[in-house]
Amino acid sequence: MLGVLFAVLSIVVLLGWIVRRREIRETVEGERPMVTDEVLRRILSEGELEVPEEEPLDEEEIRDAEDEFWDQTGWDDPEEFRP
């Protein structure tokens, strides 16, 4: 009995994972619109939606900041694990 319940729950989880992966893939590939209720209300009330221009990320600057962060001294030593 418990084995059957486990099998059914496994199938449900697997199907949920497959559906979610398909939704993510469609969104990334641009097949699925990314218009939320808030965006739709704003479009309907104002007649248009203004999207701010975003500057492209400077990957080298990000990498340098990350290296600087990890190179900082003053990190506390990890405490000993005691179960």
N, CA, C and O atoms as a GROMACS GRO file, in nm:
protein
  332
    1MET      N    1   0.082  -0.119   0.000
    1MET     CA    2   0.000   0.000   0.000
    1MET      C    3   0.087   0.126   0.000
    1MET      O    4   0.062   0.219  -0.076
    2LEU      N    5   0.188   0.126   0.086
    2LEU     CA    6   0.277   0.241   0.096
    2LEU      C    7   0.358   0.257  -0.034
    2LEU      O    8   0.387   0.369  -0.076
    3GLY      N    9   0.394   0.147  -0.095
    3GLY     CA   10   0.468   0.151  -0.222
    3GLY      C   11   0.386   0.213  -0.332
    3GLY      O   12   0.438   0.290  -0.413
    4VAL      N   13   0.257   0.182  -0.337
    4VAL     CA   14   0.169   0.240  -0.439
    4VAL      C   15   0.156   0.390  -0.418
    4VAL      O   16   0.161   0.467  -0.514
    5LEU      N   17   0.139   0.432  -0.293
    5LEU     CA   18   0.129   0.575  -0.262
    5LEU      C   19   0.257   0.648  -0.303
    5LEU      O   20   0.252   0.756  -0.361
    6PHE      N   21   0.372   0.588  -0.272
    6PHE     CA   22   0.499   0.647  -0.310
    6PHE      C   23   0.511   0.658  -0.462
    6PHE      O   24   0.560   0.759  -0.512
    7ALA      N   25   0.468   0.556  -0.533
    7ALA     CA   26   0.476   0.557  -0.680
    7ALA      C   27   0.386   0.666  -0.737
    7ALA      O   28   0.427   0.738  -0.829
    8VAL      N   29   0.265   0.680  -0.684
    8VAL     CA   30   0.173   0.783  -0.733
    8VAL      C   31   0.229   0.922  -0.706
    8VAL      O   32   0.226   1.009  -0.793
    9LEU      N   33   0.280   0.944  -0.586
    9LEU     CA   34   0.338   1.074  -0.553
    9LEU      C   35   0.460   1.104  -0.639
    9LEU      O   36   0.482   1.219  -0.678
   10SER      N   37   0.540   1.004  -0.669
   10SER     CA   38   0.656   1.022  -0.756
   10SER      C   39   0.613   1.065  -0.896
   10SER      O   40   0.674   1.153  -0.956
   11ILE      N   41   0.508   1.003  -0.947
   11ILE     CA   42   0.456   1.038  -1.080
   11ILE      C   43   0.404   1.181  -1.080
   11ILE      O   44   0.428   1.255  -1.176
   12VAL      N   45   0.333   1.220  -0.975
   12VAL     CA   46   0.280   1.357  -0.966
   12VAL      C   47   0.395   1.458  -0.964
   12VAL      O   48   0.390   1.559  -1.034
   13VAL      N   49   0.498   1.431  -0.886
   13VAL     CA   50   0.614   1.521  -0.879
   13VAL      C   51   0.684   1.528  -1.013
   13VAL      O   52   0.723   1.636  -1.057
   14LEU      N   53   0.702   1.415  -1.078
   14LEU     CA   54   0.767   1.412  -1.208
   14LEU      C   55   0.688   1.492  -1.311
   14LEU      O   56   0.746   1.569  -1.388
   15LEU      N   57   0.557   1.475  -1.315
   15LEU     CA   58   0.474   1.551  -1.409
   15LEU      C   59   0.480   1.700  -1.380
   15LEU      O   60   0.485   1.781  -1.472
   16GLY      N   61   0.479   1.738  -1.253
   16GLY     CA   62   0.490   1.879  -1.216
   16GLY      C   63   0.623   1.937  -1.261
   16GLY      O   64   0.628   2.050  -1.309
   17TRP      N   65   0.731   1.860  -1.247
   17TRP     CA   66   0.863   1.906  -1.289
   17TRP      C   67   0.867   1.926  -1.440
   17TRP      O   68   0.922   2.025  -1.488
   18ILE      N   69   0.808   1.832  -1.515
   18ILE     CA   70   0.807   1.842  -1.661
   18ILE      C   71   0.729   1.965  -1.706
   18ILE      O   72   0.774   2.038  -1.794
   19VAL      N   73   0.613   1.989  -1.647
   19VAL     CA   74   0.532   2.105  -1.683
   19VAL      C   75   0.608   2.234  -1.654
   19VAL      O   76   0.608   2.326  -1.736
   20ARG      N   77   0.671   2.242  -1.537
   20ARG     CA   78   0.744   2.363  -1.499
   20ARG      C   79   0.863   2.388  -1.590
   20ARG      O   80   0.888   2.502  -1.629
   21ARG      N   81   0.936   2.282  -1.626
   21ARG     CA   82   1.050   2.297  -1.719
   21ARG      C   83   1.003   2.349  -1.854
   21ARG      O   84   1.071   2.432  -1.914
   22ARG      N   85   0.888   2.301  -1.902
   22ARG     CA   86   0.835   2.347  -2.030
   22ARG      C   87   0.799   2.495  -2.021
   22ARG      O   88   0.826   2.571  -2.114
   23GLU      N   89   0.737   2.538  -1.910
   23GLU     CA   90   0.703   2.678  -1.893
   23GLU      C   91   0.828   2.766  -1.891
   23GLU      O   92   0.830   2.872  -1.954
   24ILE      N   93   0.929   2.722  -1.821
   24ILE     CA   94   1.054   2.799  -1.814
   24ILE      C   95   1.118   2.809  -1.953
   24ILE      O   96   1.162   2.917  -1.993
   25ARG      N   97   1.123   2.698  -2.025
   25ARG     CA   98   1.183   2.698  -2.159
   25ARG      C   99   1.107   2.791  -2.252
   25ARG      O  100   1.169   2.867  -2.327
   26GLU      N  101   0.974   2.788  -2.248
   26GLU     CA  102   0.894   2.875  -2.333
   26GLU      C  103   0.916   3.022  -2.298
   26GLU      O  104   0.920   3.107  -2.387
   27THR      N  105   0.931   3.052  -2.171
   27THR     CA  106   0.955   3.190  -2.130
   27THR      C  107   1.091   3.238  -2.178
   27THR      O  108   1.104   3.349  -2.229
   28VAL      N  109   1.193   3.154  -2.162
   28VAL     CA  110   1.329   3.192  -2.202
   28VAL      C  111   1.338   3.208  -2.353
   28VAL      O  112   1.405   3.298  -2.402
   29GLU      N  113   1.272   3.122  -2.426
   29GLU     CA  114   1.278   3.128  -2.572
   29GLU      C  115   1.188   3.237  -2.629
   29GLU      O  116   1.188   3.260  -2.750
   30GLY      N  117   1.112   3.304  -2.544
   30GLY     CA  118   1.027   3.414  -2.590
   30GLY      C  119   0.893   3.371  -2.643
   30GLY      O  120   0.820   3.453  -2.700
   31GLU      N  121   0.857   3.246  -2.627
   31GLU     CA  122   0.728   3.197  -2.676
   31GLU      C  123   0.615   3.230  -2.579
   31GLU      O  124   0.498   3.224  -2.616
   32ARG      N  125   0.650   3.266  -2.458
   32ARG     CA  126   0.550   3.292  -2.355
   32ARG      C  127   0.563   3.438  -2.310
   32ARG      O  128   0.671   3.479  -2.269
   33PRO      N  129   0.456   3.515  -2.317
   33PRO     CA  130   0.466   3.656  -2.278
   33PRO      C  131   0.489   3.671  -2.128
   33PRO      O  132   0.445   3.589  -2.048
   34MET      N  133   0.560   3.778  -2.093
   34MET     CA  134   0.589   3.802  -1.954
   34MET      C  135   0.513   3.927  -1.907
   34MET      O  136   0.572   4.018  -1.849
   35VAL      N  137   0.385   3.930  -1.932
   35VAL     CA  138   0.300   4.042  -1.892
   35VAL      C  139   0.224   4.001  -1.767
   35VAL      O  140   0.144   3.907  -1.769
   36THR      N  141   0.250   4.072  -1.658
   36THR     CA  142   0.182   4.042  -1.533
   36THR      C  143   0.054   4.123  -1.523
   36THR      O  144   0.028   4.211  -1.606
   37ASP      N  145  -0.027   4.094  -1.422
   37ASP     CA  146  -0.150   4.169  -1.403
   37ASP      C  147  -0.121   4.317  -1.380
   37ASP      O  148  -0.193   4.404  -1.430
   38GLU      N  149  -0.016   4.346  -1.304
   38GLU     CA  150   0.020   4.485  -1.275
   38GLU      C  151   0.057   4.560  -1.404
   38GLU      O  152   0.015   4.673  -1.426
   39VAL      N  153   0.135   4.495  -1.489
   39VAL     CA  154   0.176   4.557  -1.614
   39VAL      C  155   0.053   4.578  -1.703
   39VAL      O  156   0.040   4.683  -1.766
   40LEU      N  157  -0.035   4.482  -1.708
   40LEU     CA  158  -0.155   4.494  -1.789
   40LEU      C  159  -0.244   4.608  -1.740
   40LEU      O  160  -0.296   4.685  -1.821
   41ARG      N  161  -0.262   4.620  -1.608
   41ARG     CA  162  -0.343   4.730  -1.554
   41ARG      C  163  -0.281   4.866  -1.589
   41ARG      O  164  -0.351   4.961  -1.622
   42ARG      N  165  -0.149   4.872  -1.581
   42ARG     CA  166  -0.081   4.998  -1.612
   42ARG      C  167  -0.097   5.034  -1.759
   42ARG      O  168  -0.118   5.150  -1.793
   43ILE      N  169  -0.087   4.936  -1.845
   43ILE     CA  170  -0.106   4.960  -1.989
   43ILE      C  171  -0.248   5.007  -2.015
   43ILE      O  172  -0.268   5.102  -2.092
   44LEU      N  173  -0.346   4.944  -1.953
   44LEU     CA  174  -0.485   4.981  -1.975
   44LEU      C  175  -0.516   5.120  -1.919
   44LEU      O  176  -0.593   5.194  -1.980
   45SER      N  177  -0.458   5.156  -1.805
   45SER     CA  178  -0.488   5.286  -1.745
   45SER      C  179  -0.412   5.400  -1.813
   45SER      O  180  -0.468   5.509  -1.831
   46GLU      N  181  -0.287   5.378  -1.850
   46GLU     CA  182  -0.205   5.485  -1.908
   46GLU      C  183  -0.199   5.479  -2.060
   46GLU      O  184  -0.163   5.578  -2.125
   47GLY      N  185  -0.232   5.366  -2.116
   47GLY     CA  186  -0.228   5.352  -2.261
   47GLY      C  187  -0.092   5.309  -2.314
   47GLY      O  188  -0.079   5.276  -2.432
   48GLU      N  189   0.010   5.308  -2.228
   48GLU     CA  190   0.142   5.265  -2.271
   48GLU      C  191   0.222   5.221  -2.150
   48GLU      O  192   0.183   5.245  -2.036
   49LEU      N  193   0.333   5.159  -2.175
   49LEU     CA  194   0.420   5.115  -2.068
   49LEU      C  195   0.561   5.159  -2.101
   49LEU      O  196   0.614   5.128  -2.208
   50GLU      N  197   0.620   5.232  -2.010
   50GLU     CA  198   0.755   5.281  -2.031
   50GLU      C  199   0.852   5.190  -1.957
   50GLU      O  200   0.843   5.175  -1.835
   51VAL      N  201   0.942   5.132  -2.029
   51VAL     CA  202   1.040   5.043  -1.970
   51VAL      C  203   1.172   5.118  -1.965
   51VAL      O  204   1.221   5.165  -2.068
   52PRO      N  205   1.230   5.131  -1.845
   52PRO     CA  206   1.356   5.206  -1.836
   52PRO      C  207   1.468   5.135  -1.911
   52PRO      O  208   1.478   5.012  -1.910
   53GLU      N  209   1.551   5.215  -1.975
   53GLU     CA  210   1.666   5.159  -2.045
   53GLU      C  211   1.767   5.108  -1.942
   53GLU      O  212   1.803   5.181  -1.850
   54GLU      N  213   1.810   4.987  -1.957
   54GLU     CA  214   1.908   4.931  -1.866
   54GLU      C  215   2.042   4.926  -1.936
   54GLU      O  216   2.052   4.889  -2.053
   55GLU      N  217   2.145   4.964  -1.862
   55GLU     CA  218   2.279   4.955  -1.915
   55GLU      C  219   2.324   4.810  -1.910
   55GLU      O  220   2.291   4.738  -1.815
   56PRO      N  221   2.400   4.766  -2.009
   56PRO     CA  222   2.450   4.628  -2.003
   56PRO      C  223   2.547   4.612  -1.887
   56PRO      O  224   2.619   4.706  -1.851
   57LEU      N  225   2.549   4.494  -1.830
   57LEU     CA  226   2.637   4.467  -1.717
   57LEU      C  227   2.782   4.459  -1.763
   57LEU      O  228   2.812   4.402  -1.868
   58ASP      N  229   2.870   4.517  -1.684
   58ASP     CA  230   3.013   4.509  -1.710
   58ASP      C  231   3.066   4.387  -1.636
   58ASP      O  232   3.092   4.392  -1.516
   59GLU      N  233   3.082   4.277  -1.709
   59GLU     CA  234   3.120   4.151  -1.645
   59GLU      C  235   3.258   4.158  -1.581
   59GLU      O  236   3.281   4.095  -1.478
   60GLU      N  237   3.349   4.234  -1.640
   60GLU     CA  238   3.483   4.244  -1.581
   60GLU      C  239   3.478   4.320  -1.449
   60GLU      O  240   3.548   4.284  -1.354
   61GLU      N  241   3.397   4.424  -1.442
   61GLU     CA  242   3.381   4.498  -1.316
   61GLU      C  243   3.319   4.409  -1.208
   61GLU      O  244   3.359   4.414  -1.092
   62ILE      N  245   3.223   4.329  -1.247
   62ILE     CA  246   3.160   4.238  -1.153
   62ILE      C  247   3.261   4.135  -1.103
   62ILE      O  248   3.266   4.107  -0.983
   63ARG      N  249   3.340   4.080  -1.193
   63ARG     CA  250   3.442   3.982  -1.156
   63ARG      C  251   3.544   4.042  -1.060
   63ARG      O  252   3.584   3.979  -0.962
   64ASP      N  253   3.588   4.167  -1.090
   64ASP     CA  254   3.684   4.234  -1.003
   64ASP      C  255   3.626   4.258  -0.864
   64ASP      O  256   3.695   4.237  -0.764
   65ALA      N  257   3.500   4.300  -0.857
   65ALA     CA  258   3.436   4.324  -0.728
   65ALA      C  259   3.423   4.194  -0.650
   65ALA      O  260   3.440   4.192  -0.528
   66GLU      N  261   3.392   4.087  -0.718
   66GLU     CA  262   3.380   3.958  -0.651
   66GLU      C  263   3.516   3.911  -0.598
   66GLU      O  264   3.526   3.862  -0.485
   67ASP      N  265   3.620   3.927  -0.680
   67ASP     CA  266   3.755   3.890  -0.634
   67ASP      C  267   3.797   3.973  -0.514
   67ASP      O  268   3.855   3.921  -0.420
   68GLU      N  269   3.767   4.103  -0.519
   68GLU     CA  270   3.801   4.191  -0.407
   68GLU      C  271   3.728   4.147  -0.280
   68GLU      O  272   3.785   4.148  -0.171
   69PHE      N  273   3.602   4.111  -0.295
   69PHE     CA  274   3.524   4.065  -0.180
   69PHE      C  275   3.586   3.942  -0.115
   69PHE      O  276   3.602   3.936   0.007
   70TRP      N  277   3.622   3.844  -0.197
   70TRP     CA  278   3.676   3.719  -0.143
   70TRP      C  279   3.818   3.736  -0.092
   70TRP      O  280   3.863   3.657  -0.009
   71ASP      N  281   3.891   3.836  -0.141
   71ASP     CA  282   4.027   3.860  -0.095
   71ASP      C  283   4.034   3.936   0.038
   71ASP      O  284   4.141   3.944   0.098
   72GLN      N  285   3.923   3.990   0.083
   72GLN     CA  286   3.923   4.066   0.207
   72GLN      C  287   3.965   3.977   0.324
   72GLN      O  288   3.932   3.858   0.330
   73THR      N  289   4.039   4.038   0.416
   73THR     CA  290   4.076   3.964   0.536
   73THR      C  291   3.974   3.994   0.644
   73THR      O  292   3.888   4.080   0.628
   74GLY      N  293   3.984   3.923   0.753
   74GLY     CA  294   3.892   3.948   0.862
   74GLY      C  295   3.778   3.849   0.867
   74GLY      O  296   3.683   3.865   0.943
   75TRP      N  297   3.787   3.746   0.785
   75TRP     CA  298   3.683   3.644   0.790
   75TRP      C  299   3.698   3.567   0.921
   75TRP      O  300   3.809   3.535   0.962
   76ASP      N  301   3.590   3.540   0.984
   76ASP     CA  302   3.592   3.460   1.105
   76ASP      C  303   3.619   3.314   1.070
   76ASP      O  304   3.571   3.263   0.968
   77ASP      N  305   3.696   3.248   1.155
   77ASP     CA  306   3.719   3.106   1.134
   77ASP      C  307   3.589   3.031   1.164
   77ASP      O  308   3.516   3.067   1.256
   78PRO      N  309   3.560   2.928   1.087
   78PRO     CA  310   3.436   2.853   1.111
   78PRO      C  311   3.440   2.786   1.248
   78PRO      O  312   3.544   2.740   1.295
   79GLU      N  313   3.323   2.782   1.309
   79GLU     CA  314   3.314   2.715   1.438
   79GLU      C  315   3.316   2.563   1.417
   79GLU      O  316   3.274   2.513   1.313
   80GLU      N  317   3.364   2.493   1.518
   80GLU     CA  318   3.368   2.349   1.509
   80GLU      C  319   3.226   2.292   1.516
   80GLU      O  320   3.145   2.334   1.600
   81PHE      N  321   3.198   2.198   1.428
   81PHE     CA  322   3.066   2.138   1.423
   81PHE      C  323   3.050   2.038   1.536
   81PHE      O  324   3.131   1.946   1.552
   82ARG      N  325   2.944   2.055   1.613
   82ARG     CA  326   2.915   1.962   1.722
   82ARG      C  327   2.769   1.919   1.710
   82ARG      O  328   2.678   1.998   1.734
   83PRO      N  329   2.748   1.793   1.672
   83PRO     CA  330   2.608   1.748   1.657
   83PRO      C  331   2.534   1.736   1.787
   83PRO      O  332   2.416   1.699   1.788
   0.00000   0.00000   0.00000
